Amino acid sequence: MRLFKTVLAVLAAAALVAAPADAGQPRPPSDPAGALLAALGTHSILAKSSPDPGTFVFDLIRDPRFPGRVNDVVVECGNSRLQPMLDAYIAGGDVPDISHVWRDTTQPSCGFSLFYEQLFALVRQVNTTLPAAKKIRVLAGDPPIDWSRITSPADLDPFHDRDGSIVSVVKTQVLQKHRKALMLFGLGHLTHDGGSGAVAQLEREYPGAAYVVADHYGFTTDNKRLEQRLGSWPSLTPIAGSWLGTLDTTYFPTNRDYPPGTKGYPGVDAYLYQGPADLLLREPLSARAILDTDFLNELRRRATAIDAPSDGLEWPEFFFDRERASGVLLRG
């Protein structure tokens, strides 16, 4: 009996030594995809920052549970004027000029995005395996601009309200139809902390509609130590009730000023960790876009029409210079 008690004591001591510093905290779910999809049981919108720093979004869409939970994927890089073209493509139709959907937006960077180029093709392919009732729709959230009509800076003025366009699309195509959606946008459009972003606007009429997820790109200070606390990846940690919620807000890259003493990540419900910030890869430019001289000439025409500064994002040369000067790592 004495030997048995001794063994138990040793095992207990070993467990304490092996336990992580946050053993008393709720552990992140071992199935982050399942946890996110489960959030759609109480929310209409799963709002996640994009483009993805890893492969999580693609793996989520390939997950066999996804079509049963999500009806629509709403994207930032998509011209809402071309929704009929996008619908036809996602349904499997022959649409040879589908790249116009993400190239003809108000954001020149969308035209070089490999993430969205692959995302549309992946959803289209997943739909070939699904019955009609479960097929996924992709909704374009950017304003309905027609670049062939833009010949001066004033012509662009009606299309500056990007959040207004997102709100209109999500309200009419998702919430009013009682559907469930995955929103993929820059985090500034998604936080629900009373700002002017799309989700904040939507929740004035539909309180609590969204579950907002921020990706880890690195803490602003003490990153190495805090990443160790995040543990293995991929993992999803709720902000409320976890050690992340006790951190000073200044540890998170909010790009906003909050009163001293503010805790957690304002306007965000959960934190997705896809690996250490030093190992995250920068999104490469689309080779199709770079090699398409007609598209590059059209970008130059647009930049000229709106009097874009010579070092502005509107010029393709900016992307090429950035590519030559950057490494493959996000922090390289």
Contacts in CASP RR format, 6 or more apart in sequence:
PFRMAT RR
TARGET T0000
AUTHOR 0000-0000-0000
METHOD contacts of the structure
MODEL  1
MRLFKTVLAVLAAAALVAAPADAGQPRPPSDPAGALLAALGTHSILAKSS
PDPGTFVFDLIRDPRFPGRVNDVVVECGNSRLQPMLDAYIAGGDVPDISH
VWRDTTQPSCGFSLFYEQLFALVRQVNTTLPAAKKIRVLAGDPPIDWSRI
TSPADLDPFHDRDGSIVSVVKTQVLQKHRKALMLFGLGHLTHDGGSGAVA
QLEREYPGAAYVVADHYGFTTDNKRLEQRLGSWPSLTPIAGSWLGTLDTT
YFPTNRDYPPGTKGYPGVDAYLYQGPADLLLREPLSARAILDTDFLNELR
RRATAIDAPSDGLEWPEFFFDRERASGVLLRG
20 229 0 8 1.000
20 231 0 8 1.000
21 229 0 8 1.000
22 229 0 8 1.000
22 243 0 8 1.000
25 241 0 8 1.000
25 242 0 8 1.000
25 243 0 8 1.000
26 238 0 8 1.000
26 241 0 8 1.000
26 242 0 8 1.000
28 230 0 8 1.000
28 235 0 8 1.000
28 236 0 8 1.000
28 237 0 8 1.000
28 273 0 8 1.000
29 35 0 8 1.000
29 235 0 8 1.000
29 236 0 8 1.000
32 56 0 8 1.000
32 234 0 8 1.000
32 235 0 8 1.000
32 236 0 8 1.000
32 272 0 8 1.000
33 56 0 8 1.000
33 59 0 8 1.000
33 60 0 8 1.000
33 63 0 8 1.000
33 65 0 8 1.000
34 63 0 8 1.000
34 65 0 8 1.000
35 236 0 8 1.000
35 270 0 8 1.000
36 46 0 8 1.000
36 48 0 8 1.000
36 60 0 8 1.000
36 211 0 8 1.000
36 213 0 8 1.000
36 236 0 8 1.000
36 270 0 8 1.000
37 46 0 8 1.000
37 60 0 8 1.000
37 63 0 8 1.000
37 65 0 8 1.000
37 66 0 8 1.000
37 69 0 8 1.000
37 70 0 8 1.000
39 46 0 8 1.000
39 211 0 8 1.000
39 269 0 8 1.000
39 270 0 8 1.000
40 46 0 8 1.000
40 69 0 8 1.000
40 70 0 8 1.000
40 180 0 8 1.000
40 211 0 8 1.000
41 69 0 8 1.000
42 211 0 8 1.000
43 208 0 8 1.000
43 209 0 8 1.000
43 210 0 8 1.000
43 211 0 8 1.000
44 174 0 8 1.000
44 175 0 8 1.000
44 178 0 8 1.000
44 179 0 8 1.000
44 180 0 8 1.000
44 181 0 8 1.000
44 206 0 8 1.000
44 209 0 8 1.000
44 210 0 8 1.000
45 170 0 8 1.000
45 174 0 8 1.000
45 175 0 8 1.000
45 180 0 8 1.000
45 181 0 8 1.000
45 182 0 8 1.000
45 183 0 8 1.000
45 199 0 8 1.000
45 202 0 8 1.000
45 209 0 8 1.000
45 210 0 8 1.000
45 211 0 8 1.000
46 70 0 8 1.000
46 180 0 8 1.000
46 181 0 8 1.000
46 182 0 8 1.000
46 183 0 8 1.000
46 210 0 8 1.000
46 211 0 8 1.000
46 213 0 8 1.000
47 183 0 8 1.000
47 185 0 8 1.000
47 190 0 8 1.000
47 199 0 8 1.000
47 210 0 8 1.000
47 211 0 8 1.000
47 212 0 8 1.000
47 213 0 8 1.000
48 57 0 8 1.000
48 182 0 8 1.000
48 183 0 8 1.000
48 184 0 8 1.000
48 190 0 8 1.000
48 212 0 8 1.000
48 213 0 8 1.000
48 215 0 8 1.000
48 272 0 8 1.000
49 185 0 8 1.000
49 186 0 8 1.000
49 187 0 8 1.000
49 190 0 8 1.000
49 213 0 8 1.000
49 214 0 8 1.000
49 215 0 8 1.000
50 57 0 8 1.000
50 75 0 8 1.000
50 76 0 8 1.000
50 115 0 8 1.000
50 184 0 8 1.000
50 185 0 8 1.000
50 186 0 8 1.000
51 113 0 8 1.000
51 115 0 8 1.000
51 116 0 8 1.000
51 184 0 8 1.000
51 283 0 8 1.000
52 58 0 8 1.000
52 115 0 8 1.000
52 215 0 8 1.000
52 274 0 8 1.000
53 215 0 8 1.000
53 216 0 8 1.000
53 217 0 8 1.000
53 274 0 8 1.000
53 280 0 8 1.000
53 281 0 8 1.000
53 330 0 8 1.000
54 274 0 8 1.000
54 280 0 8 1.000
54 281 0 8 1.000
56 234 0 8 1.000
56 272 0 8 1.000
56 274 0 8 1.000
57 119 0 8 1.000
57 184 0 8 1.000
58 118 0 8 1.000
58 119 0 8 1.000
58 122 0 8 1.000
60 66 0 8 1.000
60 182 0 8 1.000
61 73 0 8 1.000
61 119 0 8 1.000
61 122 0 8 1.000
61 123 0 8 1.000
61 126 0 8 1.000
61 136 0 8 1.000
62 122 0 8 1.000
62 126 0 8 1.000
66 126 0 8 1.000
66 136 0 8 1.000
67 126 0 8 1.000
67 130 0 8 1.000
67 134 0 8 1.000
67 135 0 8 1.000
67 136 0 8 1.000
68 134 0 8 1.000
69 180 0 8 1.000
70 136 0 8 1.000
70 180 0 8 1.000
70 181 0 8 1.000
70 182 0 8 1.000
71 136 0 8 1.000
71 137 0 8 1.000
71 174 0 8 1.000
71 179 0 8 1.000
71 180 0 8 1.000
71 181 0 8 1.000
72 136 0 8 1.000
72 137 0 8 1.000
72 138 0 8 1.000
72 139 0 8 1.000
72 173 0 8 1.000
72 174 0 8 1.000
72 179 0 8 1.000
72 180 0 8 1.000
72 181 0 8 1.000
72 182 0 8 1.000
73 119 0 8 1.000
73 123 0 8 1.000
73 136 0 8 1.000
73 137 0 8 1.000
73 138 0 8 1.000
73 139 0 8 1.000
73 181 0 8 1.000
73 182 0 8 1.000
73 184 0 8 1.000
74 138 0 8 1.000
74 139 0 8 1.000
74 141 0 8 1.000
74 166 0 8 1.000
74 169 0 8 1.000
74 170 0 8 1.000
74 174 0 8 1.000
74 181 0 8 1.000
74 182 0 8 1.000
74 183 0 8 1.000
74 184 0 8 1.000
74 185 0 8 1.000
75 102 0 8 1.000
75 116 0 8 1.000
75 119 0 8 1.000
75 138 0 8 1.000
75 139 0 8 1.000
75 140 0 8 1.000
75 141 0 8 1.000
75 184 0 8 1.000
75 185 0 8 1.000
76 107 0 8 1.000
76 110 0 8 1.000
76 141 0 8 1.000
76 142 0 8 1.000
76 166 0 8 1.000
76 184 0 8 1.000
76 185 0 8 1.000
76 186 0 8 1.000
76 189 0 8 1.000
77 102 0 8 1.000
77 105 0 8 1.000
77 107 0 8 1.000
77 110 0 8 1.000
77 111 0 8 1.000
77 113 0 8 1.000
77 116 0 8 1.000
77 142 0 8 1.000
78 86 0 8 1.000
78 101 0 8 1.000
78 102 0 8 1.000
78 105 0 8 1.000
78 110 0 8 1.000
78 116 0 8 1.000
78 140 0 8 1.000
78 141 0 8 1.000
78 142 0 8 1.000
79 100 0 8 1.000
79 101 0 8 1.000
79 102 0 8 1.000
79 104 0 8 1.000
79 105 0 8 1.000
79 140 0 8 1.000
79 142 0 8 1.000
79 143 0 8 1.000
79 144 0 8 1.000
79 145 0 8 1.000
80 139 0 8 1.000
80 140 0 8 1.000
80 141 0 8 1.000
80 142 0 8 1.000
80 143 0 8 1.000
80 144 0 8 1.000
80 165 0 8 1.000
80 169 0 8 1.000
81 144 0 8 1.000
81 145 0 8 1.000
81 146 0 8 1.000
82 100 0 8 1.000
82 101 0 8 1.000
82 104 0 8 1.000
82 140 0 8 1.000
83 139 0 8 1.000
83 140 0 8 1.000
85 95 0 8 1.000
85 97 0 8 1.000
85 98 0 8 1.000
85 100 0 8 1.000
85 101 0 8 1.000
86 98 0 8 1.000
86 101 0 8 1.000
86 120 0 8 1.000
86 138 0 8 1.000
86 139 0 8 1.000
86 140 0 8 1.000
87 137 0 8 1.000
88 95 0 8 1.000
89 95 0 8 1.000
89 98 0 8 1.000
89 101 0 8 1.000
89 120 0 8 1.000
89 124 0 8 1.000
90 120 0 8 1.000
90 123 0 8 1.000
90 124 0 8 1.000
90 127 0 8 1.000
90 136 0 8 1.000
90 137 0 8 1.000
90 138 0 8 1.000
91 124 0 8 1.000
91 127 0 8 1.000
91 135 0 8 1.000
92 124 0 8 1.000
92 127 0 8 1.000
92 128 0 8 1.000
98 120 0 8 1.000
99 111 0 8 1.000
99 117 0 8 1.000
99 288 0 8 1.000
99 289 0 8 1.000
99 295 0 8 1.000
101 120 0 8 1.000
101 140 0 8 1.000
102 110 0 8 1.000
102 111 0 8 1.000
102 113 0 8 1.000
102 116 0 8 1.000
102 117 0 8 1.000
102 120 0 8 1.000
103 110 0 8 1.000
103 111 0 8 1.000
103 289 0 8 1.000
103 295 0 8 1.000
104 145 0 8 1.000
104 147 0 8 1.000
105 111 0 8 1.000
105 142 0 8 1.000
105 145 0 8 1.000
106 142 0 8 1.000
106 143 0 8 1.000
106 145 0 8 1.000
106 156 0 8 1.000
106 159 0 8 1.000
106 160 0 8 1.000
106 162 0 8 1.000
107 142 0 8 1.000
108 299 0 8 1.000
108 302 0 8 1.000
108 303 0 8 1.000
108 313 0 8 1.000
108 314 0 8 1.000
108 316 0 8 1.000
109 313 0 8 1.000
109 319 0 8 1.000
110 116 0 8 1.000
110 142 0 8 1.000
111 286 0 8 1.000
111 289 0 8 1.000
111 295 0 8 1.000
112 285 0 8 1.000
112 286 0 8 1.000
112 289 0 8 1.000
112 290 0 8 1.000
112 316 0 8 1.000
112 319 0 8 1.000
113 283 0 8 1.000
113 286 0 8 1.000
114 283 0 8 1.000
114 284 0 8 1.000
114 285 0 8 1.000
114 286 0 8 1.000
115 283 0 8 1.000
117 286 0 8 1.000
117 288 0 8 1.000
119 138 0 8 1.000
119 184 0 8 1.000
120 138 0 8 1.000
123 136 0 8 1.000
123 138 0 8 1.000
126 136 0 8 1.000
127 135 0 8 1.000
127 136 0 8 1.000
130 136 0 8 1.000
137 173 0 8 1.000
139 169 0 8 1.000
139 170 0 8 1.000
139 173 0 8 1.000
139 174 0 8 1.000
139 181 0 8 1.000
140 169 0 8 1.000
141 165 0 8 1.000
141 166 0 8 1.000
141 169 0 8 1.000
142 162 0 8 1.000
142 165 0 8 1.000
143 158 0 8 1.000
143 159 0 8 1.000
143 160 0 8 1.000
143 161 0 8 1.000
143 162 0 8 1.000
143 165 0 8 1.000
144 159 0 8 1.000
144 165 0 8 1.000
145 156 0 8 1.000
145 159 0 8 1.000
147 298 0 8 1.000
147 302 0 8 1.000
149 155 0 8 1.000
150 156 0 8 1.000
150 302 0 8 1.000
150 305 0 8 1.000
150 306 0 8 1.000
151 305 0 8 1.000
152 305 0 8 1.000
152 306 0 8 1.000
153 305 0 8 1.000
153 306 0 8 1.000
153 307 0 8 1.000
155 305 0 8 1.000
155 306 0 8 1.000
156 306 0 8 1.000
162 189 0 8 1.000
163 189 0 8 1.000
163 196 0 8 1.000
163 197 0 8 1.000
163 198 0 8 1.000
163 201 0 8 1.000
164 198 0 8 1.000
164 201 0 8 1.000
166 185 0 8 1.000
166 189 0 8 1.000
166 198 0 8 1.000
167 198 0 8 1.000
167 201 0 8 1.000
167 202 0 8 1.000
170 181 0 8 1.000
170 183 0 8 1.000
170 198 0 8 1.000
170 202 0 8 1.000
171 202 0 8 1.000
171 205 0 8 1.000
171 206 0 8 1.000
173 179 0 8 1.000
174 180 0 8 1.000
174 181 0 8 1.000
175 202 0 8 1.000
175 206 0 8 1.000
175 209 0 8 1.000
183 190 0 8 1.000
183 198 0 8 1.000
183 199 0 8 1.000
183 210 0 8 1.000
185 198 0 8 1.000
187 214 0 8 1.000
187 268 0 8 1.000
188 197 0 8 1.000
189 197 0 8 1.000
189 198 0 8 1.000
189 199 0 8 1.000
190 197 0 8 1.000
190 198 0 8 1.000
190 199 0 8 1.000
190 210 0 8 1.000
190 212 0 8 1.000
191 197 0 8 1.000
191 199 0 8 1.000
191 200 0 8 1.000
191 212 0 8 1.000
191 266 0 8 1.000
191 267 0 8 1.000
191 268 0 8 1.000
192 199 0 8 1.000
192 200 0 8 1.000
192 203 0 8 1.000
192 208 0 8 1.000
192 210 0 8 1.000
192 212 0 8 1.000
192 267 0 8 1.000
193 200 0 8 1.000
193 266 0 8 1.000
193 267 0 8 1.000
194 200 0 8 1.000
199 209 0 8 1.000
199 210 0 8 1.000
199 212 0 8 1.000
202 209 0 8 1.000
202 210 0 8 1.000
203 209 0 8 1.000
203 210 0 8 1.000
211 269 0 8 1.000
211 270 0 8 1.000
212 267 0 8 1.000
212 268 0 8 1.000
212 269 0 8 1.000
212 270 0 8 1.000
213 236 0 8 1.000
213 268 0 8 1.000
213 269 0 8 1.000
213 270 0 8 1.000
213 271 0 8 1.000
213 272 0 8 1.000
214 252 0 8 1.000
214 265 0 8 1.000
214 268 0 8 1.000
214 270 0 8 1.000
214 271 0 8 1.000
214 272 0 8 1.000
215 272 0 8 1.000
215 274 0 8 1.000
216 227 0 8 1.000
216 230 0 8 1.000
216 271 0 8 1.000
216 272 0 8 1.000
216 273 0 8 1.000
216 274 0 8 1.000
216 275 0 8 1.000
216 277 0 8 1.000
217 253 0 8 1.000
217 277 0 8 1.000
217 280 0 8 1.000
217 330 0 8 1.000
218 227 0 8 1.000
218 253 0 8 1.000
218 277 0 8 1.000
219 226 0 8 1.000
219 227 0 8 1.000
219 251 0 8 1.000
219 252 0 8 1.000
220 250 0 8 1.000
220 251 0 8 1.000
220 252 0 8 1.000
220 253 0 8 1.000
221 250 0 8 1.000
221 251 0 8 1.000
222 251 0 8 1.000
223 277 0 8 1.000
226 247 0 8 1.000
226 251 0 8 1.000
227 273 0 8 1.000
227 275 0 8 1.000
227 276 0 8 1.000
227 277 0 8 1.000
229 243 0 8 1.000
230 237 0 8 1.000
230 273 0 8 1.000
231 273 0 8 1.000
233 273 0 8 1.000
233 274 0 8 1.000
233 275 0 8 1.000
234 272 0 8 1.000
234 273 0 8 1.000
234 274 0 8 1.000
234 275 0 8 1.000
235 272 0 8 1.000
235 273 0 8 1.000
236 270 0 8 1.000
236 271 0 8 1.000
236 272 0 8 1.000
236 273 0 8 1.000
237 244 0 8 1.000
237 270 0 8 1.000
237 271 0 8 1.000
237 273 0 8 1.000
238 244 0 8 1.000
238 269 0 8 1.000
238 270 0 8 1.000
238 271 0 8 1.000
239 245 0 8 1.000
239 264 0 8 1.000
239 265 0 8 1.000
239 268 0 8 1.000
239 269 0 8 1.000
239 270 0 8 1.000
239 271 0 8 1.000
240 269 0 8 1.000
244 264 0 8 1.000
244 265 0 8 1.000
244 271 0 8 1.000
245 263 0 8 1.000
245 264 0 8 1.000
245 265 0 8 1.000
246 263 0 8 1.000
246 264 0 8 1.000
247 263 0 8 1.000
247 264 0 8 1.000
248 261 0 8 1.000
248 262 0 8 1.000
248 263 0 8 1.000
248 264 0 8 1.000
249 258 0 8 1.000
249 261 0 8 1.000
249 262 0 8 1.000
249 263 0 8 1.000
249 264 0 8 1.000
249 265 0 8 1.000
249 266 0 8 1.000
251 264 0 8 1.000
252 264 0 8 1.000
252 265 0 8 1.000
254 265 0 8 1.000
254 266 0 8 1.000
256 266 0 8 1.000
258 266 0 8 1.000
265 271 0 8 1.000
274 280 0 8 1.000
277 330 0 8 1.000
277 331 0 8 1.000
278 329 0 8 1.000
278 331 0 8 1.000
279 329 0 8 1.000
280 329 0 8 1.000
280 330 0 8 1.000
280 331 0 8 1.000
281 328 0 8 1.000
281 329 0 8 1.000
281 330 0 8 1.000
282 326 0 8 1.000
282 327 0 8 1.000
282 328 0 8 1.000
282 329 0 8 1.000
282 330 0 8 1.000
282 332 0 8 1.000
284 328 0 8 1.000
285 319 0 8 1.000
285 323 0 8 1.000
289 295 0 8 1.000
289 296 0 8 1.000
290 296 0 8 1.000
290 320 0 8 1.000
296 316 0 8 1.000
299 314 0 8 1.000
299 315 0 8 1.000
299 316 0 8 1.000
300 315 0 8 1.000
300 316 0 8 1.000
302 308 0 8 1.000
302 314 0 8 1.000
303 312 0 8 1.000
303 314 0 8 1.000
303 315 0 8 1.000
306 314 0 8 1.000
308 314 0 8 1.000
308 315 0 8 1.000
311 318 0 8 1.000
312 318 0 8 1.000
326 332 0 8 1.000
END
